[in-house]
Amino acid sequence: MKQREQPATVTIKHVAQHAGVSLGTVSRVLNNAANVDAALRRRVAQAITELGYEPNPVAQSLRSKQSRVIGVILPDIQNPLTAAAVTGLEPVLARAGYTLFLANSHSDRERESDVLEQFKRRRVDGVIAMVADDNDPATREQLRNLSVPLVLLERDIDIRVDSVLTNQFEGTYRATRYLLGLGHTRICLITVPAITHSGRERIRGYQTAFTDLGLEPAHDLVHSNGRQHPYGRDAAYASLTGRSPATGIIASGGHLAGVIEAVKLLNLRVPQQLSIVTLGDTELAALIEPPITAIRYDWPATGRCAAELLISQLQAGTEPSGQRIIVPHEFIIRGSCAPPPVAVARG
């Protein structure tokens, strides 16, 4: 008996012919429609297996008007904390049948705008965004006009949108009160710019901790104009070599490596000469000697929450409710803090 030749490129038409059913039946099987006889479903499944048919995702997206792709944009995917958020959201999206399209804006507004436009052109089904500047009117307008479900991660924008945030105010407040309680008053804060929710809330938490004790915040020791390792190094170095140097530093997780570099350059001993707290726990904070006291945010949980909010919108077909989920934090006390020295020498 002569075997039927298998076509080089198997299409839905070949599957229908092999199974002896209509194109419509194959389409309903592929889309998991309920109104398909069980026997016909088995015939189509067998034909798919025998022919090695693989559905064309582009064609499917054109028919269903769904790409099954979620666009995620972050300002710095090398930051270990935001990277941890991706590890939280990706499995949630995958279980729901969505592919992740991850983009890095490098905190550049023009690049960010281009990426968001690419998301629209590629017909992503939804977007999770940590934008570079949540105060920017152009950013706000672009997000409002995305025309797909949107969830913000660690950003607070005046539009009706669901968002997931860490409690940066409370975390920074606790870190500052802890150092004040040890006797420090010259406390340096190194954080991301105040054009983001994180930067604003950290500065507010720092200042409130001082004022609640009737003290004047050390405004000259607040550094919030950069995001990368070199900025953390330079800000720490300046604060530790001034006329009235800092005896304590509170630094965001992305700046911690720069702070450690400055400490080594100045040959300072931690915690004997300098106390350090990091906002966001990292492997570096836990493994360095001495290990660094940290405000630990559950970044994988922020990612999971953001993905779940987005999938809920997609499945229900509803508008965002404008809810704000605040992820709690832990205060991890390690060996990097002590009362300030009586006399601070800087060499």
URMOUR-V817171 format. One line per field, one symbol per residue. psi: psi as a letter, one per 20 degrees, with the letter a starting at -180 (. if undefined). A space follows every 10 residues. Layout:
# URMOUR-V817171
psi=???
This chain:
# URMOUR-V817171
psi=ppqpppqgop rhghggghik rrhhggghgh jkqhlpqhgh ghgghggggh ikppqohggg hhgikpikpp pppqhniiph ghhhhhhhhg hggghjkqqp npqpikkogg ggggghhggg hjlqhrpppn rhojiphhgg gghhjhjqqp pqokqoqmrn qqqpqqmhgh ghgggghghh hiiphnpppo rrqjjqgggg hggggghhhg hhjkqpqmhi jookjrhrgh ggghgggghi jahnqqiqpo qqhiighhgh ggghhilqpp jhipqpppno prhghhhroq qppqooqnhh hgggggghgg hggghikrqq ijqopoprrq oopbjjqrqq qgpopo.
